[in-house]
Amino acid sequence: MTHRIAVGALVGPLGVLMCHRRPSLQWYPAKWDFPGGHIEDGETAGEALARELLEEVNIRIVVPEDAPTFSIHDNRGATDGLALSGWVITEWSGVPENLARDEHDDIRWFTPIQALELDLAHHAYFALLKQL
């Protein structure tokens, strides 16, 4: 099964917001990731991103209708794959806070240089962070 995921690289005056995944999670435990989550049936990736950002970090964005800024396709095997759509988000309303404590044990702002030193959920994030 391919896991369809939408994430947002929230970039603001304090840097980029990263979420630390709980060590008990099945996927990417104890890794730093961008906020986001699974795309539900009937949702576009942009709609999923807006929903997940509100549920996880309490911010509202305009649903992106443009193509994702970055994407990752990782087919590990016949029963396990990843199709990730990601956007760089620079405008939102609300103040980010960790509302998904069952998924994240920490959220924090990092400069892109600092974020490059983290144990990231996916190696493809390094290229994006170098561009920010």
The first five atom37 places (N, CA, C, CB, O) and aatype in JSON, in Angstrom:
{
  "aatype": [12, 16, 8, 1, 9, 0, 19, 7, 0, 10, 19, 7, 14, 10, 7, 19, 10, 12, 4, 8, 1, 1, 14, 15, 10, 5, 17, 18, 14, 0, 11, 17, 3, 13, 14, 7, 7, 8, 9, 6, 3, 7, 6, 16, 0, 7, 6, 0, 10, 0, 1, 6, 10, 10, 6, 6, 19, 2, 9, 1, 9, 19, 19, 14, 6, 3, 0, 14, 16, 13, 15, 9, 8, 3, 2, 1, 7, 0, 16, 3, 7, 10, 0, 10, 15, 7, 17, 19, 9, 16, 6, 17, 15, 7, 19, 14, 6, 2, 10, 0, 1, 3, 6, 8, 3, 3, 9, 1, 17, 13, 16, 14, 9, 5, 0, 10, 6, 10, 3, 10, 0, 8, 8, 0, 18, 13, 0, 10, 10, 11, 5, 10],
  "atom_mask": [
    [1, 1, 1, 1, 1],
    [1, 1, 1, 1, 1],
    [1, 1, 1, 1, 1],
    [1, 1, 1, 1, 1],
    [1, 1, 1, 1, 1],
    [1, 1, 1, 1, 1],
    [1, 1, 1, 1, 1],
    [1, 1, 1, 0, 1],
    [1, 1, 1, 1, 1],
    [1, 1, 1, 1, 1],
    [1, 1, 1, 1, 1],
    [1, 1, 1, 0, 1],
    [1, 1, 1, 1, 1],
    [1, 1, 1, 1, 1],
    [1, 1, 1, 0, 1],
    [1, 1, 1, 1, 1],
    [1, 1, 1, 1, 1],
    [1, 1, 1, 1, 1],
    [1, 1, 1, 1, 1],
    [1, 1, 1, 1, 1],
    [1, 1, 1, 1, 1],
    [1, 1, 1, 1, 1],
    [1, 1, 1, 1, 1],
    [1, 1, 1, 1, 1],
    [1, 1, 1, 1, 1],
    [1, 1, 1, 1, 1],
    [1, 1, 1, 1, 1],
    [1, 1, 1, 1, 1],
    [1, 1, 1, 1, 1],
    [1, 1, 1, 1, 1],
    [1, 1, 1, 1, 1],
    [1, 1, 1, 1, 1],
    [1, 1, 1, 1, 1],
    [1, 1, 1, 1, 1],
    [1, 1, 1, 1, 1],
    [1, 1, 1, 0, 1],
    [1, 1, 1, 0, 1],
    [1, 1, 1, 1, 1],
    [1, 1, 1, 1, 1],
    [1, 1, 1, 1, 1],
    [1, 1, 1, 1, 1],
    [1, 1, 1, 0, 1],
    [1, 1, 1, 1, 1],
    [1, 1, 1, 1, 1],
    [1, 1, 1, 1, 1],
    [1, 1, 1, 0, 1],
    [1, 1, 1, 1, 1],
    [1, 1, 1, 1, 1],
    [1, 1, 1, 1, 1],
    [1, 1, 1, 1, 1],
    [1, 1, 1, 1, 1],
    [1, 1, 1, 1, 1],
    [1, 1, 1, 1, 1],
    [1, 1, 1, 1, 1],
    [1, 1, 1, 1, 1],
    [1, 1, 1, 1, 1],
    [1, 1, 1, 1, 1],
    [1, 1, 1, 1, 1],
    [1, 1, 1, 1, 1],
    [1, 1, 1, 1, 1],
    [1, 1, 1, 1, 1],
    [1, 1, 1, 1, 1],
    [1, 1, 1, 1, 1],
    [1, 1, 1, 1, 1],
    [1, 1, 1, 1, 1],
    [1, 1, 1, 1, 1],
    [1, 1, 1, 1, 1],
    [1, 1, 1, 1, 1],
    [1, 1, 1, 1, 1],
    [1, 1, 1, 1, 1],
    [1, 1, 1, 1, 1],
    [1, 1, 1, 1, 1],
    [1, 1, 1, 1, 1],
    [1, 1, 1, 1, 1],
    [1, 1, 1, 1, 1],
    [1, 1, 1, 1, 1],
    [1, 1, 1, 0, 1],
    [1, 1, 1, 1, 1],
    [1, 1, 1, 1, 1],
    [1, 1, 1, 1, 1],
    [1, 1, 1, 0, 1],
    [1, 1, 1, 1, 1],
    [1, 1, 1, 1, 1],
    [1, 1, 1, 1, 1],
    [1, 1, 1, 1, 1],
    [1, 1, 1, 0, 1],
    [1, 1, 1, 1, 1],
    [1, 1, 1, 1, 1],
    [1, 1, 1, 1, 1],
    [1, 1, 1, 1, 1],
    [1, 1, 1, 1, 1],
    [1, 1, 1, 1, 1],
    [1, 1, 1, 1, 1],
    [1, 1, 1, 0, 1],
    [1, 1, 1, 1, 1],
    [1, 1, 1, 1, 1],
    [1, 1, 1, 1, 1],
    [1, 1, 1, 1, 1],
    [1, 1, 1, 1, 1],
    [1, 1, 1, 1, 1],
    [1, 1, 1, 1, 1],
    [1, 1, 1, 1, 1],
    [1, 1, 1, 1, 1],
    [1, 1, 1, 1, 1],
    [1, 1, 1, 1, 1],
    [1, 1, 1, 1, 1],
    [1, 1, 1, 1, 1],
    [1, 1, 1, 1, 1],
    [1, 1, 1, 1, 1],
    [1, 1, 1, 1, 1],
    [1, 1, 1, 1, 1],
    [1, 1, 1, 1, 1],
    [1, 1, 1, 1, 1],
    [1, 1, 1, 1, 1],
    [1, 1, 1, 1, 1],
    [1, 1, 1, 1, 1],
    [1, 1, 1, 1, 1],
    [1, 1, 1, 1, 1],
    [1, 1, 1, 1, 1],
    [1, 1, 1, 1, 1],
    [1, 1, 1, 1, 1],
    [1, 1, 1, 1, 1],
    [1, 1, 1, 1, 1],
    [1, 1, 1, 1, 1],
    [1, 1, 1, 1, 1],
    [1, 1, 1, 1, 1],
    [1, 1, 1, 1, 1],
    [1, 1, 1, 1, 1],
    [1, 1, 1, 1, 1],
    [1, 1, 1, 1, 1],
    [1, 1, 1, 1, 1],
    [1, 1, 1, 1, 1]
  ],
  "atom_positions": [
    [[0.84, -1.18, 0.0], [0.0, 0.0, 0.0], [0.88, 1.25, 0.0], [-0.95, 0.0, 1.22], [1.84, 1.34, 0.77]],
    [[0.56, 2.18, -0.85], [1.3, 3.44, -0.88], [0.64, 4.42, 0.08], [1.34, 4.03, -2.32], [-0.56, 4.65, 0.03]],
    [[1.44, 4.99, 0.95], [0.96, 5.98, 1.9], [1.03, 7.34, 1.24], [1.79, 5.96, 3.22], [2.12, 7.81, 0.89]],
    [[-0.12, 7.99, 1.06], [-0.19, 9.3, 0.44], [-0.15, 10.35, 1.55], [-1.47, 9.45, -0.45], [-1.04, 10.39, 2.41]],
    [[0.87, 11.19, 1.52], [1.12, 12.16, 2.58], [1.24, 13.56, 2.0], [2.41, 11.78, 3.36], [1.77, 13.75, 0.9]],
    [[0.75, 14.55, 2.75], [0.93, 15.97, 2.41], [1.61, 16.65, 3.59], [-0.45, 16.66, 2.06], [1.18, 16.48, 4.74]],
    [[2.66, 17.42, 3.32], [3.38, 18.13, 4.37], [3.61, 19.58, 3.96], [4.72, 17.43, 4.68], [3.58, 19.93, 2.78]],
    [[3.86, 20.41, 4.97], [4.18, 21.81, 4.73], [5.45, 22.21, 5.44], [0.0, 0.0, 0.0], [5.6, 21.99, 6.64]],
    [[6.36, 22.8, 4.69], [7.56, 23.4, 5.28], [7.17, 24.84, 5.63], [8.82, 23.33, 4.29], [7.19, 25.72, 4.77]],
    [[6.82, 25.06, 6.88], [6.41, 26.39, 7.34], [7.65, 27.23, 7.55], [5.57, 26.31, 8.66], [8.47, 26.95, 8.42]],
    [[7.79, 28.27, 6.74], [8.97, 29.12, 6.78], [8.55, 30.52, 7.19], [9.7, 29.13, 5.4], [7.71, 31.15, 6.53]],
    [[9.13, 31.0, 8.27], [8.8, 32.33, 8.77], [10.03, 33.01, 9.33], [0.0, 0.0, 0.0], [11.15, 32.56, 9.11]],
    [[9.83, 34.1, 10.07], [10.96, 34.86, 10.6], [11.84, 34.06, 11.56], [10.44, 36.08, 11.31], [13.02, 34.38, 11.73]],
    [[11.28, 33.02, 12.19], [12.05, 32.22, 13.13], [12.73, 31.04, 12.47], [11.15, 31.73, 14.23], [13.45, 30.29, 13.13]],
    [[12.54, 30.85, 11.18], [13.15, 29.73, 10.46], [12.09, 28.81, 9.9], [0.0, 0.0, 0.0], [11.08, 29.26, 9.36]],
    [[12.33, 27.52, 10.02], [11.41, 26.5, 9.51], [10.93, 25.66, 10.7], [12.1, 25.6, 8.41], [11.72, 25.28, 11.56]],
    [[9.62, 25.39, 10.72], [9.03, 24.63, 11.83], [9.19, 23.13, 11.56], [7.53, 25.0, 12.02], [8.79, 22.64, 10.51]],
    [[9.75, 22.43, 12.51], [9.91, 20.99, 12.41], [9.21, 20.33, 13.6], [11.42, 20.6, 12.36], [9.16, 20.88, 14.7]],
    [[8.68, 19.14, 13.36], [8.01, 18.37, 14.39], [8.82, 17.11, 14.67], [6.55, 18.03, 13.98], [9.23, 16.41, 13.74]],
    [[9.04, 16.8, 15.94], [9.76, 15.59, 16.29], [8.74, 14.47, 16.52], [10.65, 15.8, 17.55], [7.86, 14.58, 17.38]],
    [[8.87, 13.41, 15.75], [7.94, 12.28, 15.83], [8.26, 11.44, 17.06], [8.01, 11.42, 14.55], [9.43, 11.18, 17.37]],
    [[7.22, 11.02, 17.75], [7.4, 10.2, 18.95], [8.16, 8.91, 18.63], [6.03, 9.87, 19.58], [7.97, 8.32, 17.56]],
    [[9.02, 8.47, 19.53], [9.77, 7.23, 19.31], [8.89, 5.99, 19.16], [10.73, 7.02, 20.43], [9.33, 4.99, 18.61]],
    [[7.65, 6.05, 19.65], [6.76, 4.89, 19.61], [6.01, 4.73, 18.28], [5.76, 5.0, 20.73], [5.32, 3.74, 18.09]],
    [[6.15, 5.69, 17.37], [5.42, 5.63, 16.1], [6.01, 4.57, 15.17], [5.43, 7.0, 15.41], [7.2, 4.28, 15.21]],
    [[5.15, 3.99, 14.33], [5.58, 2.97, 13.39], [6.44, 3.56, 12.27], [4.38, 2.27, 12.8], [7.45, 2.98, 11.89]],
    [[6.03, 4.73, 11.74], [6.71, 5.34, 10.6], [7.61, 6.48, 11.07], [5.7, 5.85, 9.57], [7.15, 7.4, 11.74]],
    [[8.87, 6.42, 10.72], [9.87, 7.44, 11.03], [9.89, 7.82, 12.51], [9.61, 8.68, 10.19], [9.8, 9.0, 12.85]],
    [[10.01, 6.83, 13.4], [10.05, 7.14, 14.83], [11.29, 7.94, 15.19], [10.01, 5.85, 15.66], [12.37, 7.72, 14.65]],
    [[11.11, 8.88, 16.11], [12.2, 9.71, 16.65], [12.92, 10.51, 15.57], [13.2, 8.83, 17.37], [14.11, 10.79, 15.71]],
    [[12.24, 10.86, 14.5], [12.81, 11.67, 13.42], [12.13, 13.04, 13.41], [12.63, 10.96, 12.03], [11.01, 13.19, 13.9]],
    [[12.82, 14.03, 12.86], [12.24, 15.36, 12.67], [11.59, 15.41, 11.3], [13.33, 16.48, 12.82], [12.16, 14.95, 10.31]],
    [[10.38, 15.97, 11.26], [9.6, 15.98, 10.03], [8.87, 17.32, 9.91], [8.58, 14.8, 10.0], [8.75, 18.07, 10.88]],
    [[8.4, 17.59, 8.71], [7.53, 18.74, 8.5], [6.13, 18.36, 8.96], [7.53, 19.2, 7.0], [5.76, 17.19, 8.88]],
    [[5.34, 19.31, 9.44], [3.97, 18.96, 9.84], [3.14, 18.57, 8.62], [3.31, 20.14, 10.57], [3.33, 19.08, 7.52]],
    [[2.21, 17.66, 8.85], [1.34, 17.19, 7.79], [0.84, 15.81, 8.12], [0.0, 0.0, 0.0], [0.95, 15.36, 9.26]],
    [[0.28, 15.12, 7.13], [-0.23, 13.79, 7.41], [-0.87, 13.14, 6.21], [0.0, 0.0, 0.0], [-0.72, 13.59, 5.07]],
    [[-1.59, 12.08, 6.48], [-2.21, 11.26, 5.43], [-3.3, 12.01, 4.67], [-2.79, 10.01, 6.04], [-4.07, 12.79, 5.24]],
    [[-3.34, 11.75, 3.38], [-4.4, 12.28, 2.51], [-5.55, 11.28, 2.57], [-3.88, 12.5, 1.02], [-5.38, 10.1, 2.25]],
    [[-6.7, 11.75, 2.98], [-7.88, 10.9, 3.09], [-8.51, 10.69, 1.71], [-8.91, 11.51, 4.06], [-8.31, 11.49, 0.8]],
    [[-9.26, 9.61, 1.58], [-10.0, 9.36, 0.33], [-10.91, 10.55, 0.03], [-10.83, 8.05, 0.43], [-11.61, 11.04, 0.92]],
    [[-10.91, 11.01, -1.2], [-11.75, 12.14, -1.61], [-11.13, 13.5, -1.38], [0.0, 0.0, 0.0], [-11.71, 14.51, -1.76]],
    [[-9.97, 13.55, -0.76], [-9.26, 14.81, -0.5], [-8.18, 15.03, -1.54], [-8.65, 14.82, 0.92], [-7.56, 14.07, -2.0]],
    [[-7.96, 16.29, -1.9], [-6.76, 16.61, -2.66], [-5.61, 16.71, -1.67], [-6.93, 17.95, -3.49], [-5.83, 16.81, -0.46]],
    [[-4.39, 16.68, -2.18], [-3.24, 16.82, -1.3], [-3.26, 18.18, -0.59], [-1.94, 16.66, -2.11], [-2.93, 18.27, 0.59]],
    [[-3.66, 19.23, -1.31], [-3.74, 20.56, -0.7], [-4.79, 20.63, 0.41], [0.0, 0.0, 0.0], [-4.55, 21.25, 1.44]],
    [[-5.93, 20.0, 0.19], [-6.97, 19.97, 1.23], [-6.49, 19.21, 2.46], [-8.26, 19.32, 0.69], [-6.73, 19.63, 3.6]],
    [[-5.79, 18.09, 2.22], [-5.25, 17.32, 3.34], [-4.24, 18.15, 4.13], [-4.59, 16.03, 2.83], [-4.22, 18.12, 5.36]],
    [[-3.39, 18.89, 3.41], [-2.4, 19.72, 4.09], [-3.08, 20.75, 4.99], [-1.5, 20.41, 3.06], [-2.7, 20.91, 6.15]],
    [[-4.07, 21.45, 4.46], [-4.77, 22.46, 5.26], [-5.41, 21.83, 6.5], [-5.85, 23.16, 4.4], [-5.34, 22.39, 7.59]],
    [[-6.04, 20.67, 6.34], [-6.69, 19.99, 7.46], [-5.64, 19.55, 8.49], [-7.49, 18.76, 6.97], [-5.81, 19.78, 9.69]],
    [[-4.57, 18.93, 8.02], [-3.54, 18.43, 8.93], [-2.83, 19.55, 9.68], [-2.52, 17.61, 8.16], [-2.55, 19.41, 10.87]],
    [[-2.55, 20.67, 9.02], [-1.9, 21.79, 9.71], [-2.79, 22.35, 10.8], [-1.53, 22.89, 8.71], [-2.3, 22.74, 11.86]],
    [[-4.09, 22.4, 10.55], [-5.01, 22.87, 11.59], [-5.07, 21.88, 12.74], [-6.42, 23.09, 11.0], [-5.04, 22.28, 13.91]],
    [[-5.15, 20.58, 12.43], [-5.25, 19.55, 13.46], [-3.96, 19.4, 14.26], [-5.61, 18.23, 12.84], [-4.0, 19.18, 15.47]],
    [[-2.82, 19.51, 13.6], [-1.55, 19.23, 14.26], [-0.89, 20.44, 14.92], [-0.61, 18.64, 13.29], [-0.38, 20.34, 16.03]],
    [[-0.91, 21.59, 14.22], [-0.17, 22.74, 14.74], [-1.03, 24.01, 14.86], [1.02, 23.03, 13.86], [-0.51, 25.09, 15.09]],
    [[-2.34, 23.86, 14.69], [-3.29, 24.94, 14.97], [-3.08, 26.2, 14.11], [-3.19, 25.32, 16.4], [-3.22, 27.32, 14.59]],
    [[-2.75, 25.98, 12.83], [-2.67, 27.13, 11.94], [-3.59, 26.9, 10.75], [-1.21, 27.36, 11.47], [-3.9, 25.77, 10.38]],
    [[-4.02, 28.0, 10.16], [-4.88, 27.95, 8.98], [-4.1, 28.49, 7.79], [-6.19, 28.77, 9.2], [-3.42, 29.51, 7.86]],
    [[-4.24, 27.77, 6.68], [-3.62, 28.21, 5.43], [-4.69, 28.23, 4.34], [-2.43, 27.28, 5.02], [-5.74, 27.6, 4.48]],
    [[-4.4, 28.94, 3.28], [-5.23, 28.85, 2.08], [-4.85, 27.53, 1.42], [-5.01, 30.09, 1.1], [-3.67, 27.23, 1.25]],
    [[-5.86, 26.74, 1.05], [-5.59, 25.45, 0.42], [-4.78, 25.66, -0.84], [-6.91, 24.69, 0.11], [-5.22, 26.36, -1.75]],
    [[-3.59, 25.06, -0.92], [-2.78, 25.23, -2.13], [-3.43, 24.52, -3.32], [-1.35, 24.69, -1.9], [-3.82, 23.36, -3.24]],
    [[-3.53, 25.26, -4.4], [-4.09, 24.68, -5.63], [-3.0, 24.49, -6.68], [-5.21, 25.58, -6.18], [-3.22, 23.86, -7.71]],
    [[-1.82, 25.05, -6.41], [-0.71, 24.89, -7.35], [-0.03, 23.54, -7.1], [0.31, 26.06, -7.2], [-0.3, 22.86, -6.11]],
    [[0.84, 23.18, -8.0], [1.58, 21.92, -7.87], [2.45, 21.99, -6.61], [2.46, 21.65, -9.13], [2.88, 23.07, -6.22]],
    [[2.71, 20.85, -5.99], [3.57, 20.85, -4.81], [4.95, 21.43, -5.12], [3.72, 19.44, -4.27], [5.45, 21.3, -6.24]],
    [[5.56, 22.05, -4.12], [6.91, 22.59, -4.24], [7.92, 21.46, -4.36], [7.24, 23.48, -3.03], [8.92, 21.58, -5.06]],
    [[7.65, 20.36, -3.67], [8.53, 19.2, -3.72], [7.69, 17.94, -3.55], [9.63, 19.28, -2.62], [6.6, 17.97, -2.98]],
    [[8.21, 16.85, -4.06], [7.52, 15.57, -3.92], [8.54, 14.46, -3.76], [6.6, 15.29, -5.13], [9.68, 14.56, -4.23]],
    [[8.12, 13.42, -3.08], [8.96, 12.26, -2.83], [8.15, 11.02, -3.18], [9.48, 12.23, -1.35], [7.02, 10.86, -2.71]],
    [[8.72, 10.16, -3.98], [8.1, 8.88, -4.29], [9.11, 7.81, -3.93], [7.67, 8.79, -5.81], [10.19, 7.73, -4.52]],
    [[8.74, 7.0, -2.96], [9.65, 5.99, -2.44], [8.89, 4.67, -2.37], [10.21, 6.4, -1.04], [8.07, 4.47, -1.48]],
    [[9.16, 3.78, -3.3], [8.52, 2.48, -3.32], [9.47, 1.45, -2.73], [8.09, 2.08, -4.75], [10.38, 0.96, -3.4]],
    [[9.24, 1.14, -1.49], [10.12, 0.21, -0.79], [9.83, -1.24, -1.15], [10.0, 0.4, 0.71], [10.71, -2.1, -1.06]],
    [[8.62, -1.51, -1.55], [8.23, -2.88, -1.87], [6.8, -2.89, -2.34], [0.0, 0.0, 0.0], [6.14, -1.85, -2.38]],
    [[6.31, -4.04, -2.68], [4.95, -4.17, -3.21], [3.89, -3.77, -2.2], [4.71, -5.59, -3.66], [2.8, -3.36, -2.58]],
    [[4.2, -3.88, -0.92], [3.2, -3.58, 0.09], [3.49, -2.3, 0.87], [3.08, -4.72, 1.05], [2.77, -1.99, 1.82]],
    [[4.51, -1.58, 0.5], [4.91, -0.43, 1.31], [5.54, 0.64, 0.42], [5.9, -0.85, 2.42], [6.57, 0.39, -0.21]],
    [[4.93, 1.8, 0.36], [5.49, 2.89, -0.43], [5.08, 4.23, 0.14], [0.0, 0.0, 0.0], [4.23, 4.32, 1.03]],
    [[5.68, 5.28, -0.39], [5.42, 6.64, 0.06], [5.23, 7.53, -1.16], [6.56, 7.16, 0.97], [6.06, 7.53, -2.07]],
    [[4.16, 8.28, -1.16], [3.94, 9.32, -2.17], [3.68, 10.6, -1.39], [2.73, 8.97, -3.16], [2.56, 10.83, -0.91]],
    [[4.69, 11.44, -1.26], [4.61, 12.64, -0.44], [4.55, 13.87, -1.34], [5.8, 12.73, 0.52], [5.34, 14.02, -2.27]],
    [[3.6, 14.74, -1.03], [3.49, 16.05, -1.68], [3.76, 17.11, -0.63], [2.07, 16.25, -2.34], [3.17, 17.07, 0.45]],
    [[4.65, 18.06, -0.94], [4.99, 19.08, 0.03], [5.01, 20.47, -0.56], [0.0, 0.0, 0.0], [5.34, 20.67, -1.73]],
    [[4.65, 21.42, 0.26], [4.65, 22.82, -0.14], [5.46, 23.63, 0.85], [3.21, 23.37, -0.24], [5.49, 23.32, 2.04]],
    [[6.12, 24.66, 0.38], [6.72, 25.66, 1.25], [5.63, 26.68, 1.54], [8.01, 26.35, 0.59], [5.07, 27.28, 0.62]],
    [[5.32, 26.86, 2.81], [4.23, 27.73, 3.25], [4.84, 28.92, 3.98], [3.22, 26.96, 4.18], [5.58, 28.75, 4.95]],
    [[4.54, 30.13, 3.5], [5.09, 31.34, 4.13], [4.01, 32.23, 4.73], [5.89, 32.13, 3.11], [4.31, 33.21, 5.42]],
    [[2.75, 31.9, 4.49], [1.65, 32.7, 5.04], [0.64, 31.78, 5.69], [0.98, 33.55, 3.95], [0.21, 30.79, 5.11]],
    [[0.26, 32.13, 6.91], [-0.75, 31.39, 7.66], [-1.31, 32.29, 8.73], [-0.16, 30.08, 8.27], [-0.77, 33.36, 9.01]],
    [[-2.4, 31.86, 9.33], [-2.93, 32.57, 10.49], [-2.89, 31.63, 11.68], [-4.4, 33.08, 10.22], [-3.07, 30.41, 11.55]],
    [[-2.65, 32.21, 12.83], [-2.52, 31.44, 14.06], [-1.06, 31.34, 14.47], [0.0, 0.0, 0.0], [-0.15, 31.66, 13.71]],
    [[-0.88, 30.88, 15.69], [0.45, 30.68, 16.25], [0.67, 29.18, 16.39], [0.62, 31.42, 17.63], [-0.09, 28.51, 17.1]],
    [[1.69, 28.64, 15.72], [1.89, 27.2, 15.8], [2.06, 26.69, 17.23], [3.1, 26.81, 14.98], [2.8, 27.26, 18.03]],
    [[1.35, 25.61, 17.51], [1.48, 24.92, 18.79], [1.24, 23.43, 18.54], [0.49, 25.49, 19.87], [0.56, 23.06, 17.58]],
    [[1.77, 22.61, 19.39], [1.68, 21.17, 19.22], [0.33, 20.66, 19.72], [2.83, 20.46, 19.95], [0.13, 20.52, 20.93]],
    [[-0.59, 20.41, 18.81], [-1.89, 19.85, 19.17], [-1.93, 18.34, 19.0], [-2.99, 20.48, 18.33], [-2.89, 17.7, 19.42]],
    [[-0.91, 17.75, 18.39], [-0.88, 16.31, 18.12], [0.17, 15.64, 18.99], [-0.59, 16.04, 16.62], [1.13, 15.05, 18.5]],
    [[-0.02, 15.74, 20.29], [0.99, 15.21, 21.23], [1.1, 13.69, 21.16], [0.65, 15.63, 22.64], [2.09, 13.13, 21.63]],
    [[0.11, 13.03, 20.59], [0.2, 11.58, 20.4], [1.14, 11.23, 19.23], [-1.2, 10.98, 20.16], [1.6, 10.09, 19.12]],
    [[1.41, 12.21, 18.37], [2.3, 12.01, 17.23], [3.66, 12.68, 17.41], [1.65, 12.53, 15.97], [4.69, 12.14, 17.02]],
    [[3.65, 13.88, 18.02], [4.88, 14.67, 18.15], [5.16, 14.94, 19.62], [4.78, 16.0, 17.37], [4.28, 15.35, 20.37]],
    [[6.39, 14.71, 20.03], [6.74, 15.05, 21.4], [7.39, 16.43, 21.49], [7.68, 14.01, 21.98], [7.68, 16.92, 22.58]],
    [[7.61, 17.07, 20.31], [8.19, 18.41, 20.31], [7.96, 19.05, 18.94], [9.71, 18.37, 20.65], [7.98, 18.37, 17.92]],
    [[7.76, 20.33, 18.93], [7.82, 21.11, 17.7], [8.73, 22.3, 17.99], [6.38, 21.58, 17.21], [8.74, 22.83, 19.1]],
    [[9.5, 22.69, 16.98], [10.49, 23.74, 17.24], [10.86, 24.43, 15.94], [11.73, 23.16, 17.92], [10.81, 23.83, 14.87]],
    [[11.24, 25.7, 16.05], [11.75, 26.46, 14.92], [13.25, 26.26, 14.81], [11.4, 27.96, 15.05], [13.97, 26.28, 15.81]],
    [[13.72, 26.06, 13.59], [15.15, 25.93, 13.32], [15.49, 26.79, 12.12], [15.54, 24.44, 13.07], [14.67, 26.97, 11.22]],
    [[16.7, 27.33, 12.09], [17.16, 27.92, 10.85], [17.36, 26.75, 9.87], [18.49, 28.78, 11.05], [17.55, 25.62, 10.31]],
    [[17.32, 27.01, 8.58], [17.57, 25.9, 7.64], [18.92, 25.22, 7.88], [17.52, 26.42, 6.22], [19.03, 24.01, 7.7]],
    [[19.94, 25.99, 8.28], [21.27, 25.41, 8.57], [21.18, 24.46, 9.76], [22.32, 26.52, 8.84], [21.74, 23.37, 9.74]],
    [[20.48, 24.9, 10.81], [20.3, 24.04, 11.99], [19.52, 22.78, 11.63], [19.59, 24.8, 13.12], [19.84, 21.69, 12.09]],
    [[18.48, 22.93, 10.8], [17.65, 21.79, 10.43], [18.44, 20.73, 9.67], [16.47, 22.26, 9.59], [18.13, 19.54, 9.75]],
    [[19.46, 21.16, 8.93], [20.29, 20.2, 8.2], [21.05, 19.26, 9.14], [21.27, 20.95, 7.32], [21.49, 18.19, 8.71]],
    [[21.19, 19.64, 10.39], [21.91, 18.82, 11.36], [21.0, 17.84, 12.1], [22.61, 19.7, 12.36], [21.48, 17.04, 12.9]],
    [[19.68, 17.91, 11.84], [18.73, 17.05, 12.53], [18.68, 15.66, 11.9], [17.35, 17.68, 12.51], [19.1, 15.45, 10.76]],
    [[18.15, 14.72, 12.65], [17.87, 13.38, 12.14], [16.5, 13.47, 11.46], [17.89, 12.28, 13.3], [15.46, 13.31, 12.1]],
    [[16.52, 13.72, 10.15], [15.3, 14.01, 9.41], [14.58, 12.75, 8.97], [15.62, 14.86, 8.19], [15.19, 11.7, 8.77]],
    [[13.25, 12.87, 8.81], [12.41, 11.74, 8.43], [12.75, 11.21, 7.04], [10.96, 12.13, 8.49], [12.6, 10.01, 6.79]],
    [[13.19, 12.07, 6.16], [13.52, 11.6, 4.81], [14.75, 12.34, 4.3], [12.32, 11.81, 3.85], [14.88, 13.55, 4.47]],
    [[15.64, 11.6, 3.66], [16.89, 12.19, 3.16], [16.64, 13.26, 2.1], [17.79, 11.11, 2.6], [17.48, 14.14, 1.91]],
    [[15.5, 13.2, 1.4], [15.2, 14.2, 0.36], [14.96, 15.59, 0.95], [13.99, 13.75, -0.44], [15.0, 16.58, 0.22]],
    [[14.69, 15.68, 2.24], [14.47, 16.99, 2.87], [15.74, 17.85, 2.84], [14.0, 16.81, 4.32], [15.65, 19.08, 2.86]],
    [[16.9, 17.22, 2.81], [18.14, 17.99, 2.83], [18.24, 18.96, 1.65], [19.34, 17.04, 2.82], [18.65, 20.11, 1.82]],
    [[17.87, 18.5, 0.46], [17.93, 19.37, -0.72], [17.02, 20.57, -0.57], [17.57, 18.6, -1.99], [17.39, 21.69, -0.92]],
    [[15.81, 20.35, -0.05], [14.87, 21.46, 0.14], [15.42, 22.45, 1.17], [13.48, 20.92, 0.59], [15.4, 23.66, 0.95]],
    [[15.91, 21.94, 2.29], [16.41, 22.84, 3.33], [17.59, 23.67, 2.84], [16.83, 22.03, 4.57], [17.75, 24.82, 3.25]],
    [[18.42, 23.12, 1.98], [19.55, 23.87, 1.43], [19.08, 25.02, 0.54], [20.47, 22.95, 0.64], [19.81, 25.99, 0.36]],
    [[17.87, 24.93, -0.01], [17.32, 25.98, -0.88], [16.62, 27.09, -0.11], [16.35, 25.39, -1.87], [16.4, 28.17, -0.65]],
    [[16.28, 26.82, 1.15], [15.52, 27.82, 1.94], [16.42, 28.93, 2.45], [14.82, 27.15, 3.12], [15.96, 29.84, 3.13]]
  ]
}
